[in-house]
Amino acid sequence: MKFKFFTASLLIMALSATAQSHLGIADKVRIRQLKMEQRKPELFQFTRQTPKTVNEMLGVPQTHALAIVKLADGATEADLKAQGVNVLRTSFGFAFISVALDDAERVASLKSITNFQMERPMEQKLKYAREDTGVDKIHQGIGLSQAYTGKGIVCGIVDNGFDVNHLNFKDENGNSRLKYFEVVDTKQGQTIEEMIKRTVYNTPEKINEYKTDAASTYHGTHTAGIMAGGYRGNAKVATLTNNGQTGSKVEEGIANPYYGVAYDADICAASCTALTDIQIAIAVEDLLYYAEYVNKPIVVNLSLGSNQGSHDGKATVCQYFDVLAKKLNAKIILATGNEGDEKIAATKTFTADDKEFKTFVVGDSVKMSEGTIYVRSGQLQIYSDTDKPFKSFKVVVYNTERKRNSKTFELNLTEDTKGNGLYFCSENYKEYDNDVVDATFDRYFSGYLGLYWDTDQVVGRSLCTLDFEVIDNPETNPEGKYQVAVFVEGEEGQRLDAFMAGYYYGMSDLKMEGWDDGSSNGSISDVACGKSTLSVGSYNSTTAWAQLDGWAYKQPGSGIEFGEVTPFSSYGTLIDGRNLPDVLAPGAYLVSSMNRYYLEDQHILGDDMLSAVATVDGIDYPYAWAAGTSMACPMVTGIVALWLEADPTLTIEDIRDIIKKTSRMDDAMKKADPAKVGSGKIDAYEGLKEVLRRKGESGVGSVVADDSRLVVSQCGERAVNVFLAGANDINAEVFTMTGVKVTSQHGDGDELTIDLAGKNNGAYLIRVNGKHSKCILVK
């Protein structure tokens, strides 16, 4: 199979002349970190436990990195290659390239590049869920002319930890529903071909021989199972009792209830071993071209995210996904993240009386063999609302006992310092000649503080950044009396947006008067802020899960209450006024397929860890619980696949609008913070009715069976709701099976409720507008 990769007018004009560098602060910080990790890996043993660095995966020093660039009009791939740039592909005004760490500044300065971004790490972020969202009614075809199961649709997913031959991804005849699988692997090298190894498995033979891409995680197997898992045969199953909330029962040989949403859809998947945004973007495009090749609609799931960025939808990868939506009708569904209960963001508009933002940079305690240490590790990005810089940017070693500054480090916000980092550090972290070893900092901490300022040319906003790796000295600062604080001074009316990312990080006022506390509003993944993608948060469809040991389990202290927004569900009010997520779906707790190789590697195959096991041909296929927006996201992806089966022409904007119109705003949603809930809880059934309604109005698929637009569903003990897609009014007549009319009703619009109280039990025929009919049974 060949993919089409468009190359005309897509790459930058790689001229010998250069312009202002587009190498941003985040890229400079990343390059410094990579080099420092290579030279002094022992310094990062505390903060690089998750996830693995590229250096650790490669086993050799990393000299090159991947990048995505946005290109000026009229540029060609040949121009770029003439300047020594290694190009993987070009697509719709963007190019994926390999760049030497020492050459990044030059490449980013090529005159025709408008955006340059190096790869950034991203993190991985059902029975009751199907019932709560109305998916079960769609599967059963209740009140519909047919059931919808995702047949004829491609469900795509980029992740890792795939058990590609899990029973959940086979059809009823044992054939794989995974039609295309690729592994995007990170290698060391200088050329793009050396750095990225893409291995494609696109035949039943190749897929059947494959085991797993990563025994270190289950994530891809679990999320793909929620989205499109299809095994509904017999299994040993643990289910909740007492209305699905507490108690457990275990049964042998019953139908597996833990299958996914679009269980008849084809599946295509890509594994990215490094899970960086650049590799993920490459893989997404590959899946879109696969669907184009087989001529089927596709929806793509990304249960992945990163908190680094401006959170305004203008990041380069966000722009790239938006272009894919426009050019390839891409429907990309993203998880918002699982930091909704963490204080990792802040927003402030300065007033005449308050022109200062000050907060403490906090971290977490890490248990090591030699004891517990307190670590802060990450980046704090502080954006202005325009390209106008703040008045001052300082970082302070603060004595919380005496409430005074022990040492102040200030970066003057002038043209001379623009784009240049100023680092203060302890002796053991000195990396460059111009790094300043400070005695006060060295006394109480080990690590470094890096101060930057620049204009983020991609988003057009002034930016101050603190790059920090700070470990409390257990001898001189055992109780944390000395803290790291940030001070930013602005002007009246100027807005500040602060975001944190990394390993151990947060903002706090330490309950001290006059200081600014961090917020979870802004915790949303930056890549989920695009304008032509869909972001998904989590609500709780259960508060417990059942396991095969006969017990039901909960998470004490999790704050998870039935029907409410999940506390960890990330969200944000963006600078353009949008509240994200777009919608919520069940994310706690969901049972789905698990990667067998992960469970074997972790030695967790006992009944006290699993919720179901299906045994076929002597092989055990496990199912277990998980929670997160990573689980909510594929619920929505699968639901979109059901809608696409009803109308394959839907765009991402159609889907967003349908979600806005049909999602449920119940009491739990109404009492929640509006910024957290989006449009509310997704309602797959009402959404499908809206799809059919719009399809009838637009004339799409006008050659249909007489009753294809008619939906009849029970809405009371002896009442039915009649819905006719595209109708301006409804005339409904009810007949016995012998042809006797028993009642008739008229109503404006496309829905009508018919009361059948007092009617005899039995079968009836409902005829609508003289030509659409459906049989019902009154009990």
N, C-alpha and C positions, 0 to 999 in steps of 0.2 A: 504494500500500500504506500502510495506517495502522498505527502502533504503539500499543500500550496503555501508558499511563504512569499508574500508580496515584497518587492524590493524597490520599486520605482518611487522616487521622490521621498525617501524615508530616512536616509541617513544625513548626518550633518555635512556641511561643506567643509571638508578638512583642509583648510587653507594653512599655509605656513604662518600667516599672521595670527596672533592670538589676541584675545580680549580679556576682560576682567574674568578672573577664575570663577567657575561655578562650583568649586569644591567647597561644600558647606561645612559648618562646624561639626556636625555629626560624623561626616566622613573623616575629618581631621582627627577627631577623637578616636574613631574606629581604627585608623591607621596606627596611631600612637599605641593603642591597646594591643593590637596584633604584634607589633614589634616588641613591646615590653613583655608580653606573654612568652615570646620566643626566647628572649634573653634572660628573663628572670621568672620562669614558670612557678618556682617555689613560693613566690609572693602572692599568688592567686589561688592557693590551695583552699582558702576559706570561702572564696566567692565564686569559684568556677565549677561548683559541684553540679549545677544544672543551668542550662543544658550544656553539652559538651561544646568546646570551642572547635573551630575548624582545624586548628593545629592538632588538637587531641585526636580528631577523627582521621586526619591524614597521617599522623605520626611523624611528620616532617614540618619544618618551618614553612609558613605560608608567605609566599613572595608576591602573589597576585590575588586579585579579588574580582568578582563579577560586579557589573554596574549596568544600570539602565540610563540611557540618555534620551532626552527629547530633542528633536532636530529642527533646525531652521528650514524654511521653505526652499525647495529647489536643490537640496543637497543630495549626494549620491553615496552609495556604499563604497564605490571605487575611490572617491575623494577621501573618505575616512581611512580606508586601508592604505592609501598612499602616505598617510602620516604615521604609519606603524601601529594602527589600532586593530586589535583582533576582534572580529565581529562574528557573533553566532548567527544572528538573524536580524531582520528589520521588519517592522510591522506598524503600519498606519502612523508614521511619523515618529516612531520610537526605535531604538536599537539596543540590543543586548550585547555587551562587550566584555572582554577580559582586559584588565588594566594592572600593570605592575604597581605595587604600593608606592614605589619611589617615582613613578611616572604619572601618578594620578593628577597632580597639580597641572602638569602640562596638558594632559588630555582634556581635563575639565576647562582649560583656558582656550581651547580651540574656538575660533571666532564664531562659528555657526552653531555651537551648542547652546541651547537655551536652558536645559535642565540637566544636571548630572547627579546621580545618586548611587552610591555603593550599596551592595547588598546588606540587609539588616536582619538579624535573627528574629524569627517569629516563633511563638509558643502555641502548643496545642491547647486549645481552649475547650416493655412499651405497651404494654397492654393498656394501662390506665390512660396513658397519653393519647392513644388512638381514640379511645372512647371520649375523652374530655374535649378533643378538638373536632369531633364529628367525623373522623376518618372512617370509623367502623360503619357508619351509616352509608358512606360512599361505597365502601367495599361490598356491602350487602345489597346495594342498589335500592335502598328503602325509598320509596316514592319516586324513583328515577326510572327512566326508560331503559337504563343499563347500569351495571356496576362500572366503576372506574378504578383501575388498579395500576395505572402507569404504562399500560401496554402500548408499544410503539414509540415510547419516549426513552431518551438516554439520560440516566442519572450519573453525572460526573462528580468526582471527588478527588481533591488533592490532600494528602495526609501522609502518615507512615504508620507502621505497625499493622500491615495487612496480612491476614491469613487468607490468601486468595482462594483456597479450596475449602473454606469452611462451608458446611452444609447450607448455611443461610444464603449463600450466593449461587445455589444450584436450583434448577427447575425441578418439577415433579418427576422428570425422567432421569434425574441425576446429571444433566448437562449443565455446564457452567453458564451462568448469566453474565459473567464478567467477560465482555467481548474484547476489551482492549486494556492493557496494563503496561505502564512504563515506569522505569526507575530512573530518576534523575540523580546521578551519583556525583559527589564532589571528589575530584582528584587534584593532585598537585601538578602544576605545569605552568607554562607561559602562554600557550595558545589556548583559544577557547575550546578547541577540540580536546586538548589535554586536560583542561580543568573540568569540563562537563562531559560525563559519559552517560548517554541516554540509551538505555536498553529497552527494546519494545517486545512485548509478549502479546501477540494478536492472533494466535491460532489456539484451538482447544488443546492441541498437543503440548504447546509451549506452556500454557497456563496450568495444565494438569501436572506438569513436572515441577512447577515452582512451589516453594514452601512459603517463606516469608521474607520481607525486605528488612525487618528489624524485630528481633526477639526481645528487645529492650522496652517495648511498649505495645499496648493493645489498641491504641486510639483509633487507627484507621478501620480496624475490624468492627469496632463498636459503633462508630459514627455511620459507616456504610450500612451496617445492619439496621440502624434506625431509619435511615433514608430509604432503603430498598431491599432489606432482607426478606426472604420469601419462604423459609422453611416453616410449614404448617402441619407437618406430620407428627407422629407420636414421639413423646419424650418423657423423661422423668422431670417433673415440674414442681416447683414451690410457688405458691400463690398466696397473696394476702387474704385474710378473712376480715370480718367486721367492716364491711363496706369498703374494703380496699385500703384500710389505714393501719390496722394493728392485727396481730395474730397471723399464723401461717399454717398452711396445710401442704403436705407433699403427696403427690399422686404419681403412680407409674402408668406409662402407656396412654397418656392423654394427649390431645392435640396441643402442640406448642403454641402458647399465646404470645410469645415474644418475637413476633415477626415485624417487619417494617411497614412503611407507608406505601411506597410504590413497588409492591412485590412482584409485579409483572414487567417492570421496566428493565431494559438493558442497563448494564453497569459498565462504566469506563472509569479507570482510576489511575492516578499517578502518585508515586512515592518520591518524596524529596528527602534525601538522607540528611541534608543540612538544615532543611526548613528555613531558608532565607526567603525574603520577599521576592528577590529576583528569580530564584529557582521556581518558586511557586507561580509567578507570573508566566514564566516559560511553559510550565506544565499546564496551566489553565488554557493557554492558547493551543497547545497540542490537543487537548480534549475537545475544544471547540472545532478544530479542523477534522478530528475523527468523526464527530457528529455530522459535519458537513459532507464528509466522504460517504457516510452511510445514509445521508439524506433523512435524518431524523432530528426532531427538536431536542434540545439539551438544556438542562439546568445544572449548575455546578455548585457544589458545597465546599466552603472553606471554613472549617472549624479551627481557625488559626488567627493569630493576631499579634500586634505589637503596640506598646504604649508610646513609643518614640515618634515624635512628629508634631505638627501644628494643629491637628485635630480640626481642620476646616475643609477637608475634602480636596485640598489642592496639592497634596503630595504627589510625586511623580507616578508611583504605582497606582494611586487612586485615579489619576488622570488617565492612565493606561487602561484600567478596567472600564472607565467611562467610555473611552473610545471603542473598546471591544463591544460594549452594549450598543453603540451607534452603528458600527460597521458590520458586526457579526450577529446582532440581536442576542448578545450574551446575557444570560440571566445568572448572575453570580450572587450567592447568598452567603453572608458572613456572620460569624459569631461576634458579639460585642466584647466578650472577655469576662473573666471571673474575678475582677478586682472591685466589684461594686460596693464592697464593704471596707475598702481601704482608702486612706486619705492620701491620694497620690496626685491630686490636682488642686488648683486654686484659681479663682477669678476675682479681680478687684478693679473697680473704676475709681481713680483718685479724685478726691474732692479738694476744695479750698482748705478744709480743716484736716485732711488726712491724705498726705502725698507720699506715704511710705508703706511698703510691703515688707514685713519681716516675719520670718518663720524659721523653725528649727528643722534641720535635715536629720531624720531619724532612720534607724535600721532595725536589726533584729539580732537576737542572741543565737549563736550557732554553737552546738555542742561538738567538741572535738575530743580526741583521745586524751589530750593534755588538759582539758577543762573547757569551760564555756567562755566564749569571747563575744563581744558586741561589735557588729559589722554594719557599715553603711557602704553600699556599692551601687553605682549607677550614674545617671545623668539627670540633671534638673534643667529643663528648657523653659525659659521665660520669654514669652512673646509680647510685643506691643501690638496694638491694633492697627498700626500703620508702619511706614518705614522710618518714622521719627524715633530715634533712640530714647531710652530713659535718661534721666539726669545723672544717675550714679548706680554702681553695681559693686557691692562689697560682700565679702565672706568673713565671718568672725569666729574666733575661738571664744566662746562665751562661758563665763563662770556663773552657773545658775544659782549657786549658793549666795554669792555676793551681788548677783544681778548686775554684772558689768562686763565689758569687753576686755578680754585678756590680750587679744591680738587681732588686728584688723588687716585684711588683705583686700586691696582695692584695685580694680581695673579701670583706668581712665577711659571713658567712652569717647575716643577721638579717632580721627582718620588714621593716625599713626598706629593705633593698636587694633584697628578693625581687621578681623580675621586671624589675628595672631593670639595664640594661647599663652597665658601666663600661669606657670605651675609653681606651687609651694608644696614642699614635701618633707618627709622624714629622710634621713640619710640613706636608708636601704632602698628607697624608691626613686632615687635620683636617676633620671634616664638621659637627659640632655644637658649640655653645658650651661644653658640658660635657665635650667630648673633651679629654684631657690630653696635651699635647705634651711628651714626656719627652726630656730631653737625651741620656741614655745610650742609650735605644732609637734615637733619631734619629741618633746617631753611627755605629752599627753596622748599622742596618737602615733600610729604607724600607717603610712599611706601617702596620699597626695590630694591636693585640691587644684583643679585646673579651671581658670576663668577665661571665658571667651565672650566676644560680642561681634556681631556682623549683621548684615541685612540678608535674610533668607530670600534669595532672589526667586525661588520657585513660588513662594506664597506672597512676596512683597511686604514682609513684616520684619521689623527690627527684632533681634533675638539676642538674649544673654543666656549663656550656658555655663553650668557648673558641672564639671566632670569630677567625680569623687570616688575615692577608694580609701575609706577611713576606718581603722580598727582601733578601738580603745586600748590604751596601755593598761594591762591588768594590775600593774604595780602602782602607777602614778595617777590613774583615773579609774579605780575599780568600781566606784558607784556611779560613774557617769556624770560627775559634777561638771565636767567641762564638755560642752556640746558645740556642734557646728551650726552656725546660724547664717542666714542669707538676708541681706538688706538691699532693697531696690527702691530708689526714689524716682518718682515720676512727676508729671504736671497735671494740673486740674483738668479733668475730662479724659485723660489718657487711660486706656484700658490695659490691664495686664492679664495674661492667661499663662498659667504655669502647669507643666506636665512632667511627671517623673517616669523613668524606665530604668531597668537594670536587673539586679539580683536581690539586693536588700535595700529598700528605700521607702520613704514616706515623708510627709510634712506634718508638723504638729506645733501647737502653741505651748505644749507642755503645761497647759492649764495656767499659764502666766498672763496676767492682765496686760492688754495693749499689744499682744502678739497676734499674728494671723494663723488660724488653724487650717489644716488641709481639708480637702473635700473629696468625696467619691464622685461628685458631678464633674465629669471630665475623665473618668476612668476608662471610657470606651476605647477600644483599639483604634489607632489612627487609620489603619487601612479600611476599617468599617465605616469611615466617614465620607466615602465617595457619594456623588450625586446620582449615579446610575447603577448602583448596587443596592442590595437590600440587607439591612442589619437586623439581627435577631437577639433578643434577650430571653430570660428564663423566668417561668413561674412554676409553682409546685403543684403537680397533679397527684402526688402522694406525699406522705411524710415518712414513709418507711419502705423497706423492701424485704422480701421473703427469701430464705435460703434453704438449701436442701437438708440442713441439719434440723429443720423443723421450727426454727425460730424466725421471728420478725425483728428487724434491726432498725434503729434510728441513730442519728448523729447528735448526741447531747451537746447543747450549746450552739447548734448551727443556726438557730432562729428560723428554721423552716416550718412554716405553718401552711396548712392545706389551702390551696387556691390563691395564695398571695405571691407577690413578686419575690423571687428567690433573692436572699440578701446579697449574694455574691454577684448578681447580674450587673454587669457594667453598663454605664449610660453616660450621656453628656448633653448639655445645652451648648451648641456650637456658636461661634461668633456671628454666623449668618442667621441665627435665630432658630435653626432646626433643633428639635429634640430627638435624639436617637437612644434606643433602638426604634426601628419602624414598627415592630410588633414583638409580642412575646409568644413563646411556645413552651410546652413542658420540658423542663431540664432537670428536674429532681422529683423522684429518682427514676431512671430509666434502665430497664434490663435489656441487654442486646448481646449479640454474638461477641465472643472473646477470641483473641489470638491464642491458639493452642500453644504456640512456641514460646510466647511470653509467659503463660502460666507455668509451663514446664521449667522454664529458665528461673522463674521466681519461686518454684516449689509451692504453688498455691492452688492445687487441683482438688482439695478436699471439699466435702459437703458444706463445711462452714464458710466457704468462700463463693460458692456457685448458687445460682438460682434455677438452673435447668441444665440438663445434659441430654442430648439426642444421640443415640447410638445406632449407627448404620454401618453394616459390613464390618463390624468389630471395631469401629473407630468412634471414639467419644468426641462430640462437638459441644464445647461448653458455652454457657451464657451466664453473665454476671451483671451487676449493677454498676452504674456510674452516674455522676451528676456534673452539670456544668452547662454553660451556654454552648459548649461543643456538642452537647446532646440535643439542645433545643434547636440549633441551627439545621441539622438534617431532618428534623420533623417538618420544618417549613420547606426545605428543599424537596422532600417527598410529596408534600401537599401541592406544591407548584407543579410537580410532574403530573399529578392527577388532573389538575386544571388544564395543563397543556394537552393532555389526552382529549379533553373536551374541546379545546380550541388551540391548535398548535401555533397560531399566529400571535399569541400574546407576547407583548413586550414587557420589559422590566417596569416601565411606567404603568402599563395596564395592571400588572400584578400589584404594584404599590397602591394604586387607586382602589382596586378591589378589596385589598386588605383594609384600607381606611374605611371603606363603606360597610364591611361585613364583620369586622372583628368585634368581640364581646367586651363591653365595658361594664362588668358586673360590680357588685358592691366592693369587692376587694380592690378592683382597679380604681374605682372612684375615690377611695380613701388613700390610695398610694400617692407618692410624689408623681405629679404628671410627667416629669422629665424621665421617669423610669419606665413608663408603661407603653409609650408610643401609641399605637392605635388600639391597644388592649390585647386580649387573648385571641389568637388566630382561630377562626371558625372555618374549617375546611368545607363543611357542608353548605353553609350560607354563601361562602365564597364560590363554590361550584355553581350554585343557583345563579349568582351574579354573572358568572362566566357564560352560562347558558342564556341568561337574559340579554347580555350584550351581543352574544353571537346571533340571537334572533333579531335584534334591532339592526345589526350591521349587515345582515344578509349573508354572513359567512356560512358556507355549507348549507345553502338554501334547499338543496335536494336532500330531504331527510324523511324518515318515517313519520307518519301522522302524529304519533305521540312522543316524538323525541324531545319536544320542548316542554312537555307537561310533567310536572313534579307534584306528586300527591304524598303527603306525609301526615302521620298522626300528630295532633297538637292538643289532645285532651283525651279523657276516657272514652268519649263517643263523639269526637269531632275530628275533622281533617282539614289540613291546609292545602289549598290548591294554588299552584304557581305555574303560570304559562309564560315562558320567556318571550319577551318582545310584545306582549299584549298591552293594548291601551285600556281595555276593560275586559271583564270576564262574565260570561253567562254560563253558569254551571247547572247541569241537570243530573239527578240521581235516579237510576232505574234499578228495579229488581232484575234478576237474570231471566225473568219471563217477559220483560219489556214494559212493566208497569212503572210509570214515573211516580216517585214517592216525594220528591221535593225539588225545588229549583231556587237558585239565588243569583243575584246580579251585583257586581261591584266594579268601581273604577280602579284602574291600575292593573298590575299583573299578578296580584295575590288576593285570595279570598278564603275565608274560613266558613266551612259548612258544618252546621250543628246537626248531628244525627241522633240526638236524644229521643227516646221513644220509638225508635225504629227497631224492627225485629232483628235478631241475630241472623247473620248469613252473608252471602256474597252480593255485592252491588256493582253496577257499572256507573262510573262518573264520566259524563260527556261535557266537554268544555268548548264553547264557541262553535258548536255544531260539528266539529270534525276531530277533535283530540279526545281520546278516551283512555280510561285505565280502570281495572278491576280492583276492588278493595274488599276486605273481609271485616265485618262488624261482629264482635264477640260480646 
